[in-house]
Amino acid sequence: MMKDQGGDSIINIASLASELGFPNNPAYIAAKGALKQLTKSLAVDLGQFGIRVNNIGPGYFKTDMNSASWNDPQRREDRSLLGRWGKPEDMSGAVIFLLLCQ
């Protein structure tokens, strides 16, 4: 369908986990690493049809999945340039940009 429309945009949400290893969650780390590489492969294969494929790899975000880290003051250590963990709405600008750029 995207080919017939003359192009479109696919945005995959990976994670900092696609770059770093974290303890006790090898399947998640492997899946995010694979998603990053899938994005690259699809970008090469689909670009000729005007289909843009991008990946967003957010860092530390407060989610249900990482609540143990958030609730532990030592693990919650701020490692971002913003001085805080991210919120889902922080990614909206990147998503909109990638959807609209041509």
C-alpha positions in Angstrom: 0.0 0.0 0.0 2.8 2.4 0.8 4.4 1.8 -2.6 1.1 2.5 -4.3 0.8 5.8 -2.5 4.2 6.9 -3.6 5.8 6.6 -0.2 5.2 7.0 3.4 7.0 6.8 6.8 7.7 4.0 9.2 9.0 4.9 12.6 10.3 2.2 14.9 10.8 3.0 18.6 13.9 1.2 19.9 15.6 2.0 23.1 18.9 2.9 24.8 18.9 -0.9 25.2 19.8 -1.2 21.5 23.1 0.4 22.3 23.9 -0.8 25.9 23.5 -4.0 27.9 21.4 -4.1 31.0 21.3 -6.9 33.5 18.5 -9.5 33.7 16.7 -8.8 30.5 18.6 -10.3 27.6 15.5 -10.9 25.4 14.5 -7.2 25.6 18.1 -6.1 24.8 18.3 -8.5 21.8 14.9 -7.4 20.5 15.7 -3.7 20.6 19.1 -4.4 18.9 17.4 -6.4 16.2 14.8 -3.6 15.7 17.6 -1.1 15.2 19.1 -3.3 12.5 15.7 -4.1 10.9 15.2 -0.4 10.6 18.5 0.1 8.8 17.7 -2.8 6.4 14.2 -1.6 5.7 15.5 1.9 5.0 17.8 0.5 2.3 15.2 -1.8 0.8 12.2 0.6 0.8 13.9 4.0 0.2 13.7 3.5 -3.5 9.9 3.5 -3.2 9.8 6.8 -1.3 9.2 4.9 2.0 11.3 6.5 4.8 12.2 4.1 7.7 13.6 5.7 10.8 14.3 4.6 14.4 14.0 6.6 17.6 16.1 5.4 20.4 15.0 7.2 23.6 17.1 7.1 26.7 15.8 6.9 30.2 12.1 7.3 30.3 9.8 6.8 33.3 7.6 3.8 32.3 5.9 0.9 34.1 8.6 -1.4 32.8 11.5 0.5 34.5 9.6 1.4 37.7 12.2 -0.6 39.8 15.0 1.7 38.5 12.8 4.8 39.0 12.0 3.8 42.6 15.7 3.1 43.6 17.5 6.4 44.2 20.9 4.9 43.2 19.6 3.5 39.9 17.5 6.6 39.2 20.6 8.6 38.9 20.1 11.2 36.2 22.2 10.6 33.1 20.5 12.9 30.7 21.5 16.3 29.3 18.0 17.6 30.3 18.6 16.8 34.0 15.6 14.5 34.2 14.2 11.2 32.9 12.0 11.6 29.8 8.3 11.5 29.4 6.4 10.0 26.5 5.4 13.4 25.2 9.1 14.4 24.9 9.2 12.2 21.8 6.3 13.8 20.0 8.4 16.4 18.2 10.7 13.8 16.8 7.8 11.6 15.7 6.0 14.5 14.0 9.2 15.7 12.2 9.9 12.2 10.9 6.3 11.8 9.7 6.3 15.1 7.9 9.8 15.4 6.4 10.1 14.4 2.8 
